[in-house]
Amino acid sequence: NAGVTQTPKFQVLKTGQSMTLQCAQDMNHEYMSWYRQDPGMGLRLIHYSVGAGITDQGEVPNGYNVSRSTTEDFPLRLLSAAPSQTSVYFCASSPTRNTEAFFGQGTRLTVV
Amino acid sequence: GENVEQHPSTLSVQEGDSAVIKCTYSDSASNYFPWYKQELGKGPQLIIDIRSNVGEKKDQRIAVTLNKTAKHFSLHITETQPEDSAVYFCAASMNSGYSTLTFGKGTMLLVSP
């Protein structure tokens, strides 16, 4: 049982490049979310999804896109990377609202 | 939207001592309050949660208390051990609509042997 799998674990991008952070879960959870973690800022919600085909913005959505075509996958796209997007990104899933959220191991992204 | 404040940002204790981390929330409609532990290089992991119809919940050395009137909740760890050293996050969410978790900024707990 893999839980929540994020790829890649590390990535270095040049300013202006685009990339997709992958997130997959094998628990058939409806809710999936993307967070970024910066020193002293805690976990801030970027985008979330409450089921296939349904996504919405969180606290810090600018510069990021998401889609949810299947229950299992919830990729996060950086359209044109900026140094301000240097962060650790976590994907999480939960069966429904107000239940345990299971986090992936994170992706450490550096934009130079 | 919801705002969660967490204190202290760092906490150092001796092994065997108790540790208390406090959080306040702003939205009285919030009714679910989980606590997560994050070890170095890993994702956060749920350690305990409480819902607004309960004032206190315990799980071995860990307990959480909730004061709805004052809008604050606390994590209590007794008989701390070095393996308790980690970053702890509190969070809050509402049981309505597409509610999402709002996290505090975290507390780094250091337990010295």
Interface residues (C-beta under 8 A of the other chain):
Chain A: V4 S33 Y35 G40 M41 G42 L43 R44 L45 Y48 V50 D56 G58 E59 F90 A92 R97 N98 E100 A101 F103 G104 Q105 G106
Chain B: G1 Q6 S9 N31 Y32 P34 Y36 G41 K42 G43 P44 Q45 L46 D49 R51 F89 S93 N95 Y98 S99 T100 L101 T102 F103 G104 K105 G106
